[in-house]
Amino acid sequence: MSEAATTHETTPAHLERITEVLASGTQQQVRQLLNALHPAEIAGLLESLPPPQREAVWELVPSELDGDVLLHVNEEVRAGLLGGMDSSEILAATSGMDVDDLADLLQELPEALLSEVLRAMDRQNRKRVEEVLSYPEDTAGGLMNTDVVTVRADVTLDVVLRYLRMRGTLPELTDTLFVLSRGERYVGTLPLQALVTKALDSTVAEVMRRDVDAVPVELFQDQIARIFQDRDLVSAPVVDKDGRLLGRITIDDVVDVIREEADHTILSTVGLDEDDDMFAPVVVSSRRRALWLGINLITAFMAAWVIGLFEATIERVVALAVLMPVVASMGGIAGSQTLTLVIRGLATGRVNSSNVRWLFNKEMAVGALNGVLWALLIALVAIAWFHDLRIGGIIAVAIVLNLLAAALSGITIPLLLKRLGIDPALAGSVVLTTVTDIVGFMAFLGLATLLLI
């Protein structure tokens, strides 16, 4: 069994065991359990505990693990834990961290405490951290670690090996050395595999790779994740606009980005944030969800207003009230399928101006085909149920129209929201539901008014 699978299966057991031990008041047993866990597993446990238990467990976490644990918890939980620490504890937790990890943590600190932590660092590390903090956190500059090993192209591999032995250590996840020109510009990579397998009298220029493109410092993290995925990278160099090497991005940071984007995609569809604390106070959680509920209430009233326009028709033909949810739900499901497909395509870069017309035509054709197929089936059920051919025909036409509207909305809504600078994953589903409900009810009830009244 893989390590990942083992961790996934044993974490619930750890949570249950620690909860039992906390209830019994045996702190020493909790310490022993925590000592056996990886910092990421401890972070998962802290996120899974209500605040009183979380604070008790946090007090028992070994101090040398504080920094690593803080890096793995979500932002809201981290802010709560940092709020209960004094400056000396925070200084101790941040000592020895990699520059990129330290920069992530420092962004959560108050300005006064941030200055204090920076002053406690040596000049070289302070300069590195300040450089990373100068870039937006969702760009290559915000993700990079400035701790890199560089070599020149004109030296031999023997010289490089002697230099590495003199250093004594390598930064974590170092799979390659970066080759620079005399002007400190990035020109290629020297994989460690080549370094230890090629003849020692070979020069770096003879064995280096020149086909590994550097990542521009302003590139956004979703694009970086795609590059790592497509090229199976462990690390990648980061350069400024003049090609000068600034640092490197490693796969551990990219995995975090991928996880965060997946969480964001899932939670934002219902108005939640991936950094929210699951066990936040009731008032805080209620306030966050109130806005989303209010928006949905407005859209629900819009659909209700459309239904109200045909109140007389519904009173005379009760079957319409029974069948209305069918029309709305079919449009909503069909539209959500297209919406999800397009949002995913936009996130991965697979949907753009060059292929959106083809995708539009394809989704409209799918909507038409599914509309006809399901319209016939639903019409047969309606006729058998209410013994009225006209009702069967009306709902069939309404289903076709609504599925076409759903396909159209599922494509155009995310494209329009993205152009307006709004996250399609956050607002797309609400707009889509409103459109399909209104179109479905208008088509169904409007046709019924014309043909039955």
N, C-alpha and C positions, 0 to 999 in steps of 0.2 A: 504493500500500500504506500502511496506517495505521502510525503510529509504534509503537503497541503491537505490531502484528504484526512489524514490523522488529526491534524489541528482542527479541521472543521467539525469532526465528529466528537472530539473530546472537550471543546470549549463549553457546550451546554452542560456537560457533566461538571466542569470546573465551576461554572456559575452556580449550579445547584449546591455543590459541595461547600463553596465559600459562603453562600447564603445560610446554610445550616450551621456552619462553624461560627459565623457572626452572631447568630441567634443564641448560641450557647455561650458566647462571650470568651472564647478561647483564642486570644490574639496570636499566640505562638503558632498555632496550627495554620492560621491565615498566612502568616509570614512564610512558613514552610511551603505552602501551596504557591504563593506568589514567586518565591525563589526558583520554582521549577518551571515557570512560564517565561515565554519570550515577551519582550516589551509590547509587541503588537497584540499579543493575547491578553496581556494585562489591560491594555487600552480598550479592547473589546469588552472585557468584563466591566470596566468602569462605565462604559456607555450603556451597559445593560442593567445597571443598578440604580435604584431611586436615590435621590440626593443624600439622605442621611447615611445609607449604607455606602454610597460612593465615597463620601468624606472619610468614613471609618477605614475603608480599604486603602484609600490614597495615603493616609497617614502611615500605613504599614508597608507601602512599597519601598524597597531599598533605595536609598537616596541616590546611589550611583546609576539607577535606572530612570530617575525622574525625567531627564531630558528626552530620552528615547520614547518614554510613554507619552509625554506631552505631544510629541510629533505625530503620534498615531491616532490620538483622539480627535473628534471633530471640533470645529472652531468654537462652538458654544460651550461644550464641555471643557475644552482647554481654557477658555476665558474664566470659567468658574473655578477651575483648579488653580490657575495663576492668581486669581483674586484672593485666595486663601493663603498664599505664600508671601513671605517677606522678601526683601531685596537680596539678602544673603543666600536664601534658598534658591532664588532664581539664578543668581550668579553662579552658584555651584552646579545647578542643573544645566546651564548653558556652556560650561567649560568643556573643551574637547570636542565640541560638535563640529561637523562639517559645515563649511560656509553656507551652502545652499539650505541645509536644514536649520541652521542658526538664523538665517534671514527670514525663513518662514515663521519661526517662533517669535522673533523680535517684533514682527508686524502686529502681534497681538498685545504688545506691552504699552502702557501709558508712556507719554513722551518723556517724562522725568526719569522713569525707570529705564527706558531705552537708552537714554544718554548715560546713565550710570553703568549699564552693562557694556556699552561701547568704550567708556573710559577705562574699564577694568581689563580690556583686551590689549594685547601688544599692538604696536603700530601697524605691522604688516597685516595681521588678521582684521584689525579694525578697517583698514583701507579696503580689504577684499569684501567685507560685509557691506560697507557703505556703497561699494560699487554695485553689488547685487540689489541692494535696497533702492537704488536709483532707477531701476527698471520696473515696469508693471509686473505684478506677480504672475500674470497669466501669459507671459512672453518667455522667450528663450533666456533673456537676461535675468528674469526673476527665478527661473528654474536652475540656472547653471551653477556649477561649483567651480571656483577659480583655482582650485588645487589641481594642477595639471603637470605632467612631465613632458618636456620638450627636448628635441635633439636637432642637430644640423644635418643637412643632407650629405655633406662632404666628409663626415667622420666614418670610421669603420665600426662594424658591429662589436669588435673587441673593445673599443673605446667606450661604446654605449654600455656594455656589460660592466665594465669597471666603474663607470659613473653610477650605475644602479646599485652596485655593491657598496659604493661609498655612501649613497643615500641611506641604505639600510632598509627602508620601507617604501611601499608604493601606496598611493591613494586607493581606497576601496573601489572595486569594480573596474580596475584598470586592465583593459584587454589590449590596449594599443598606446603607443607613444605618438605624439604629434610632432611633425617635422615642420620647422620654420625656416624661412629665408633669413638673410642678414638683416632685413628690415622688419623682422618679427611678424611677417605675413605667413599665414598658413599655406602650405604647399602639398601636404599629404599626411599619411599615417604609416607608422611602423608597427605592425602587429607583433605582439610578444611571441606568437608562434613562429614568425619568420626570424625573430631575433635569436631564438634558441635552436633553430634547425638549419640555418644557413651558415656558410663558411664565415669564420670570424674575420677574415681579411676582406670580406665584401664591404662595400660602402653602403650607407643608408640609402643613397640615391638608387643603388642597384636593386634593392629588395623592397623598397617602400611602395605603398599603394597611392596612386594619384587620382583614383576614381571615386574616392569618398568625399562627397561634397560637404562643405561646412554648413551649419545652420545660422542664418542671419539672426542677430541679437534681438530684432524686433518681431520675429516670427511668433505667431500665437500658438499656444500649447496644443490645441486640437490638431493643427497642422503638423506639429512636431511628433505627436503620437502616431499620426498616419505614416510619417517617414520611418519611424522606428518599426512600425508594423510591417510596412512594405519591404524594408531592407534588412529586417532581422538584426538590428543593431543592438549592441550592448552599451555603447557610448558614442557620442558624436561631438565634434568640435563646434564651438560657438564663436563667430567672428563679427567684427563691426563692419560698417559700410566700406571701409578701406581694406578689408580682408585680414586685419590683425586679429590674432587669437586672443579671446577674452576669457574663455573657460571651456567647460564641457558639460554635457547633459548625460546622465546615466539612466539605465533602464529602470531602476527603482523609482525614480521620479516620474518617469513616463507611465509606469503601472499605476501610480497614485492618480495621475491625470485621467487615465482611462476609467478607473473606478469612480472618480468624482463625476465624470461626464455621464457614466451609466446611471449613477444615483440621481443626478440632476434630471436626466431625461424621464426617469420613472416618477420622481416626486413632484416635479414642476407641473405635470399634467393635472395635478389636483391642488396646485397652489402651495405646495410645501417646499422647504429648502433642505438640501442634503446636509447642511451644517446645523440644523436645528437639533436641540436635545430632546430625545424621545420622552424624557422624564422632567421636562421643564414645568414650572408652576402652571396651575390650571388657568389663571388669568392671562399669563403670557401666551400660552397655546391658543386660548380662545380668541385673543386679540388677533393673532396671526391668521387664524382661519376665518375670522369674521369678514374680512375684505373679500375673500374668495366666495364665501356664502352669499354676501351681498350682491356680487356681480352675477352669480348664478340666479339669484332671486329676480334681478332685473330682467334677465333673459327669459326666465319662466313666466313673468308677467307679460312679456311681449308675445309669447306663444299663447298665453291665456287670452290676451286681447284679440288675437286672430280668431280663436275659438268663439269668443263672445260675439264677433261679427255675424256668426252663423247660428246664434242661439235658437232662433225660430226654426231653422232647418233641423237642428238636432232634436228639438222637442217633438217634431212631427215624425221624424224617422229615428227611432231609438237605436236601431242597428248601427248608425253612424258613430254613436258614442262608444259602442263596444269595439268597433274596428279602428278607431283613431289611433290607439297605441301601437297597432301593428304597422301602420304607415310611418309613424314617427320613429319607431325602433329600427325598422329596416333601413331607413335613411341614415340614422345615426351610426349604426354598425358599419354600413358600407362606406360612409364618409370617413369614419375613424380608421378604417383599413388604409384608405388612400392617404389620409393625413399622416399617419405613422410612417408609411413608406416614404413619403416626400420629406418629412422632417429628418428621418434617418439618412436619406440621400443627401440632404443639404449638410448634415453634420459630418458625413464622411467625404464630401466633395464629389460625390457621384452624380449629383444633380446640379446642372449649371445652364447657362444660356445656350450652350451648344446642343443640348439634348432635351431641354424642357418641352419643346413643341412635340417631339416624338412621344415623350412620356404622357403629355396631355392627350394626344390622340389615342394612345393605347388605353389609358384609364377611362376615357369617355366610352371607348368601345366595350371595355369590361363592364362599365356601369350599364350600358345599353343591353348587353347580352344577359347579365344577371337580372336586370330589371324585367326583361321579357319572360325569362324562365320562372322567376319567383312570382311575377304578376299572374301568370297563368295558374300556378299552383294555388296562390292565395285566393284568386277569383273563384276557382272550383270549390274551395273550402267555404267561402262566403255564400256562394249560391246554394250549396248543400245545407248550410246552416240556416239561412234566412229565406230560402226559396224565392229569390228575386234576382233575375238575370241582370237587372240594371245595377244593383249594388255590386255584383261581381265585376261588371264592366267598369264601374266608377273606381273601385279600389285598384283594379288592374292598371288603369291609366295613371292613377295617383302614384302607385308604386314605381312605375317606369319613370315618371317625371321626377320623383324624389331621389331615386338612385342616380339619375343623370345629374341632378343638382348636387348630390353628395359627392360625386366624382369631381365635378367642376370646383366645388368648394374645397375639397381635400387637396387639390393641386394649387389653386390660386391663393388660398388663405395663408399658408406658410410662406409662399413666395412674397406676398404683399407685406406680411408682418416683418419678414427679414429685411425688406427694402426700407421699411419704416424704422428699423433699428429695435424691433420688439422680438423677444425670444419666441419663436413659433411653438416650442414645446410648452411654454407657460400659458399662452393665450389662445392657441389654435383650437383646442378642444371646445372651449366655451363658445367661440364664434361659430364653429362648425355646427354644434348642437342647435344653436339659435337658428341658423340658416335652414338646416334640414327640418326642424320642427315647423318653422313658419311656412316653408315651401310645401311640406307634406300636408299640413292642415289646410292651407289655401287651396291646393290642388284637389284634395279629397272633398272638403266641404263645399268648395266653389262649384265643382262639377255636380255634386249632389243637389245643390240649390238650383242649378240650371236644369237638371234632368228629372228631379223627383218632386220639386215644389211647383 
